Amino acid sequence: MLEGGASAASAVASVHARVLAASKDDPAACARLGAHEGPSLPRGTPRADVLATALACAHEARLEAETLALLGLALEDARRADLLLADDRSALYEAVVSVMRDRRDPTEAQRVAREWAAFLETEAEGAKDAAARAVFDPHRVEAYLALGEPARAIPMLEQSARDFPSDYNPHARLARVYLEMKRLDEAHAAIARAHALVYGPRILRVASTLADVEEARGERTAARRAIEAALVRTEGLVLTANQQKLRRRLAERANALGR
C-alpha cells in the first residue's frame, strides 16, 4: 500500500508505470497490481488510468475477483464530479460499460451507459463556448453507441460541423454513426467529407472508417484502395505508437481484402 509524505507522488507514478507496462504483455499481473494498489492511490488522472487499464487487463485475463473489484472502484470514481476531470470520468465510464457488455450483462451496461450519457450531456450544456462543447463529442458518440441510440449523436455532430467547417472530425464521427444505423449512402458522403479535410497521420483513422463503409456497401476493391492510399500518404511520416499499430493493421487488412 502507498504511504503518505514526500514520496507519495513518486509512488503513484511508479504504480502507474508498472500497471501500464504490465498491460502490454502480462494482463494478469497488470490486473492484480491495479486491484491491489488502486484503492490506495489518490483520486486523479493517474488513478483513473490505473483503474481503467487494470480493469481491461482483469477482464482479458478472466480474473473474476479482480474484475468485480475494479468494476466497483472504477464506477465509484466515475461518479466523483468533485475529484476528477470530466474526461477522466468519461474514460472510466467507457471502461466499465465495455467490460459489462463483454460480460453479457446488458441491463447493467445499459443503465451505466445511460448515466454516462447524461453526465456528458450536462457537461456539454455547461460548456462556455462551441469549442468546449465539441470536446465532449467523441465521448458522447461512444456513450450513444453503447446505448444503442446512435441517432442521438447526429444533431450535435451536425452542429460541430457547422461550427468548425475545416475540421474533419465531425464528419468522420457522423460516418460512424450512420454506418451503425446502416444508412450507408449518408455514411459514405460523411466520410468523403472527412477524407477531403483530413491531414497527416490522421488519414489512417479516416481510411479505416472509409474501408468499413465501403465493405458494408459490398465494395471490397474500393475498401482496399482507400487503405492503400492512406498507407502511401503516411509512408515516411513520424507516427505515434498507436498510429504505427493502426498502420500495420491496415496493411494486413488491405492484404486480406486483395485475396
Helices and strands as residue ranges (DSSP letters): H 8-25, H 27-37, G 38-40, H 45-60, H 64-78, H 86-102, H 106-125, H 130-134, H 137-147, G 150-153, H 154-163, H 169-180, H 184-197, G 200-202, H 203-216, H 220-234, H 241-257
